[in-house]
Amino acid sequence: MKKEDAAPKRNGKAYRMFVGNLFYSTTTCLDIVFIINYLSRFMQSPSQTYFLAAKRVLRYQKDTVEFDICFVKSSSIKLGFSDND
């Protein structure tokens, strides 16, 4: 995506609110941090392309809501220490 594309411009206030809400959800969904950071670059002059990309992120979140990361206690794992000095 380019900053200056030929797609029609959208309402900046609605885009800022939409991306802001997605940015708030990055506290629990770390897999979308990069794309939300990228989409936030276009807050001043969003086009239809970026609005559709933000909607796609929302659909991704909806489809992956059931995915979890589970940590299982195991006695065979030994943690080590590394000194980087």
C-alpha positions as CSV (number, residue, x, y, z in Angstrom):
1,M,0.0,0.0,0.0
2,K,1.2,3.5,-0.8
3,K,0.5,6.6,1.1
4,E,-0.8,8.4,-2.0
5,D,-3.1,5.9,-3.8
6,A,-5.9,6.6,-6.3
7,A,-8.6,5.2,-4.0
8,P,-11.3,7.7,-2.8
9,K,-10.7,9.4,0.5
10,R,-12.8,8.4,3.5
11,N,-14.0,10.2,6.7
12,G,-10.8,10.7,8.7
13,K,-12.7,10.9,12.1
14,A,-14.4,7.5,11.6
15,Y,-11.1,6.0,10.5
16,R,-9.2,7.4,13.5
17,M,-11.9,6.0,15.9
18,F,-11.8,2.6,14.2
19,V,-8.0,2.3,14.2
20,G,-7.9,3.7,17.7
21,N,-10.2,0.9,18.9
22,L,-8.1,-1.7,17.2
23,F,-5.0,-0.2,18.7
24,Y,-6.5,-0.6,22.1
25,S,-7.1,-4.3,21.4
26,T,-3.4,-4.8,20.8
27,T,-2.8,-5.1,24.6
28,T,-4.2,-8.6,24.4
29,C,-3.7,-9.5,20.8
30,L,0.0,-9.1,20.1
31,D,-0.3,-10.6,16.6
32,I,-1.9,-7.5,15.1
33,V,0.5,-4.9,16.5
34,F,2.5,-4.5,13.3
35,I,-0.5,-4.0,11.0
36,I,-2.2,-1.5,13.4
37,N,1.0,0.5,13.6
38,Y,1.1,0.5,9.9
39,L,-2.5,1.6,9.5
40,S,-2.0,4.4,12.0
41,R,0.4,6.1,9.7
42,F,-2.6,7.1,7.5
43,M,-4.7,8.8,10.1
44,Q,-4.8,12.2,8.5
45,S,-5.8,11.2,5.0
46,P,-7.2,7.7,4.9
47,S,-8.5,6.2,1.7
48,Q,-10.9,3.4,1.0
49,T,-8.0,0.9,0.8
50,Y,-6.9,1.5,4.4
51,F,-10.4,1.4,5.7
52,L,-10.9,-2.0,4.1
53,A,-7.6,-3.2,5.5
54,A,-8.7,-2.1,9.0
55,K,-12.0,-4.0,8.5
56,R,-10.0,-7.1,7.5
57,V,-8.0,-6.9,10.7
58,L,-11.3,-6.8,12.6
59,R,-12.5,-9.9,10.7
60,Y,-9.2,-11.6,11.5
61,Q,-9.7,-10.9,15.2
62,K,-13.3,-12.3,15.0
63,D,-12.0,-15.5,13.3
64,T,-9.2,-16.1,15.8
65,V,-10.9,-15.3,19.0
66,E,-10.9,-19.0,20.0
67,F,-7.1,-19.4,19.6
68,D,-5.2,-19.5,22.8
69,I,-1.6,-20.0,23.9
70,C,-1.4,-22.6,26.6
71,F,1.6,-23.1,28.8
72,V,1.8,-26.5,30.4
73,K,3.9,-27.2,33.5
74,S,6.5,-29.8,32.7
75,S,9.2,-31.1,35.0
76,S,11.6,-31.8,32.1
77,I,12.1,-28.1,31.2
78,K,15.1,-26.5,32.8
79,L,15.6,-22.8,32.7
80,G,19.1,-21.4,32.4
81,F,20.8,-18.1,32.9
82,S,22.9,-16.2,30.4
83,D,25.1,-13.2,31.1
84,N,25.4,-11.0,28.1
85,D,28.3,-8.9,29.5
